[in-house]
Amino acid sequence: MLKMHTKKPISRCKRGSTAIEFAILAPILIMMLVGVIEFGLVFTASVLLQGAVGTVSRMGKTGFVPPGQTQDAYIRSQISALTGGYLDASKLTIQMEWYRGIDSVGQPEPCYVAVCTSASPPGTYDDVNGNGQWDADQGSPGLGTGGNAVLYTVSYPWPLEGLIASIVNKKTLTISAVAVVQNEAY
């Protein structure tokens, strides 16, 4: 007797279901993998920058600058060397502020009235940094001299693309590193 072949209903057919499941899940998994890689690159850049700034600030506390170079150019070249060229030194933003001591880093100038502002008259505050106005921070631009504390702040605009850029809705992410050292007598 001849047996007639009947088609199975679609709901019971298992052929190709693995391919369809993979087609649905693969883009999600690939996006997650790319996001992990992107996050890893940003984290690596941040760690490299922090390590380089710590090393450069320790170099800077001695007051050494090679002949024919500026302090800024020396710091940029050292950060570039210490990060293995991973960061473009021309895009670095470097700020150096000196303070009379470590304990005054990030502290406002002393104020003798209820509220001080940059428009406060002389005599109502101590002008620690000598710029002629009250400041919320005692720091002065530059490297100071022997015995001064120096706050190094270095920022780098990391370009964002792909998944992270779409999540944070930015084209760049600024990564920063900070180090405070006390200058040696020089």
C-alpha positions in Angstrom: 0.0 0.0 0.0 1.3 3.4 -0.9 1.7 5.8 1.9 1.0 9.4 1.2 3.4 12.0 2.5 1.7 14.9 4.2 3.4 18.1 5.1 3.9 18.8 8.7 2.3 21.9 10.1 4.8 24.8 10.4 4.5 24.9 14.1 5.9 21.3 14.4 8.7 21.7 11.8 12.1 22.0 13.5 14.3 22.4 10.5 16.1 25.7 10.4 15.0 26.9 13.8 18.6 27.1 15.0 19.5 29.4 12.1 16.5 31.6 12.8 17.4 31.8 16.5 21.0 32.7 15.7 19.8 35.3 13.2 17.8 36.9 15.9 20.4 36.8 18.7 23.6 37.3 16.7 23.2 41.1 16.3 22.6 41.6 20.0 25.6 39.5 20.9 27.8 41.2 18.4 26.7 44.7 19.7 27.5 43.6 23.3 30.9 42.3 22.2 31.7 45.6 20.4 30.5 47.5 23.5 32.8 45.5 25.7 35.8 46.2 23.4 35.0 49.9 23.2 34.7 50.1 27.0 38.0 48.3 27.3 39.7 50.8 25.0 38.4 53.7 27.0 39.4 52.1 30.3 42.9 51.3 28.9 43.3 54.9 27.8 42.3 56.1 31.2 44.7 53.8 33.1 47.5 54.7 30.7 46.9 58.4 31.2 46.7 58.2 35.0 50.0 56.2 35.1 51.7 58.6 32.7 50.6 61.7 34.7 51.8 60.2 38.0 55.2 59.5 36.5 55.4 62.9 34.7 54.4 64.7 37.9 57.2 63.0 39.8 59.6 64.0 37.1 58.3 67.6 37.2 58.8 68.0 40.9 62.5 68.1 40.4 62.2 71.1 38.1 64.1 69.3 35.3 63.5 70.4 31.8 65.8 69.3 29.0 67.7 72.2 27.3 65.8 73.7 24.4 62.4 72.3 25.5 59.5 73.9 27.3 57.9 72.3 30.3 54.8 71.7 28.3 56.6 70.1 25.4 58.6 67.9 27.8 55.4 66.7 29.6 53.7 66.0 26.3 56.7 64.0 25.0 56.9 62.0 28.2 53.2 61.2 28.2 53.4 60.1 24.6 56.4 57.9 25.4 54.8 56.5 28.6 51.5 55.6 26.8 53.3 54.0 23.9 51.8 56.5 21.4 48.3 55.2 22.3 47.2 58.8 23.0 47.9 61.7 20.6 50.0 64.1 22.6 48.8 67.1 20.5 45.3 66.6 21.9 46.2 66.7 25.5 45.1 69.5 27.7 47.6 70.1 30.5 47.0 72.3 33.5 49.5 72.9 36.3 48.6 74.9 39.4 50.9 75.5 42.3 49.9 76.0 45.9 51.9 77.0 49.0 51.4 73.6 50.5 49.6 70.2 50.0 47.0 71.2 52.6 45.9 74.2 50.5 45.1 72.2 47.3 41.5 72.8 46.3 40.8 75.1 49.3 39.3 78.6 48.9 41.1 81.7 49.9 40.3 82.6 53.5 37.3 84.9 53.8 36.4 87.2 56.7 32.8 88.1 55.8 29.8 85.9 55.5 30.1 85.3 51.8 33.0 86.1 49.5 32.9 86.5 45.7 35.3 87.5 43.0 33.9 91.1 43.5 34.6 91.2 47.2 36.6 94.2 48.3 40.2 93.8 49.4 40.5 93.3 53.2 37.5 90.9 53.3 39.7 88.0 52.3 43.4 86.9 52.1 44.6 87.1 48.4 46.8 84.0 48.7 47.5 83.6 45.0 48.1 87.3 44.5 45.6 87.8 41.6 43.8 90.7 43.2 40.5 89.0 43.8 38.9 86.3 46.0 39.1 82.8 44.5 37.3 79.5 45.4 40.7 77.9 44.8 44.1 79.1 46.1 46.0 77.7 43.1 48.1 79.8 40.7 48.9 78.7 37.2 52.4 77.3 36.7 54.9 75.1 38.5 55.8 77.1 41.5 59.2 76.8 43.2 60.8 74.4 45.6 58.6 73.4 48.4 55.3 74.3 46.6 52.6 71.7 45.9 51.7 71.3 42.2 48.4 69.9 40.9 48.8 68.4 37.5 45.5 67.9 35.6 45.7 66.3 32.2 42.6 65.7 30.0 42.3 63.9 26.7 39.2 63.9 24.3 38.7 60.2 23.5 36.7 59.8 20.3 33.6 57.6 20.7 32.1 55.6 18.0 29.6 52.8 17.7 27.6 51.5 20.7 29.0 53.7 23.5 28.5 56.8 21.4 24.9 55.9 20.8 24.3 55.1 24.5 25.9 58.3 25.9 24.9 60.5 22.9 28.4 62.1 22.6 31.1 62.1 20.0 33.9 62.4 22.5 34.5 61.4 26.1 36.9 63.4 28.1 39.2 61.3 30.2 41.2 63.0 32.9 44.1 62.2 35.3 45.2 64.2 38.3 48.3 64.1 40.4 49.6 66.3 43.2 53.2 66.4 44.2 55.4 68.6 46.4 58.3 70.2 44.6 61.8 69.4 45.7 64.0 72.4 46.6 65.5 73.6 43.3 
